């Protein structure tokens, strides 16, 4: 049995140990605090799909990315779930509810995002935390306007209580997040 399985395991190991890039600095991850790895990959998602906003539940990002060689195995530790990413149009008022729920909520890991600058008091009750939201272009989030948002299937299905994302329209399947992040890992060398 061991002789039979040895070539299979070697093949698997070679695939997971494939070097994708070299990371010049540690990208840390605190699921309830700051996440440099979350910030990096949310920027990659937003820019890669030309979205206004990228959103991910904090629990979907599970590990720190150490400095040095980046392998497929490293990325699978960070993104262990088989998530599908989608783009959709999300109304500003629904996006605001996502932010209110995902910032400072002690019951879930902190929301990860790109494309927004938020002023908030996370000690306040949900619905009263956010005082202002500005997009990357400098405009203020408008409740009645629709924005191109990229996120995962978990969030768009209302996971972790992000129910307002279920109101999104024109969902478009963009593939698996693992595939996209592996493809984009070479950007680490420049970042």
Secondary structure by P-SEA (a helix, b strand, c coil): ccccaaaaaaaaaaaaacccbbbccccccccccccaaaaaaaaaaaaaacccbbbbcccccccccccccccaaaaaaacccbbbbbbbbbcaaaaaaaaaaacccccccbbbbcccccccccccccccccccccccccccccccccccccccccccccccccccccccccccccccaaaaaaaaccccccc
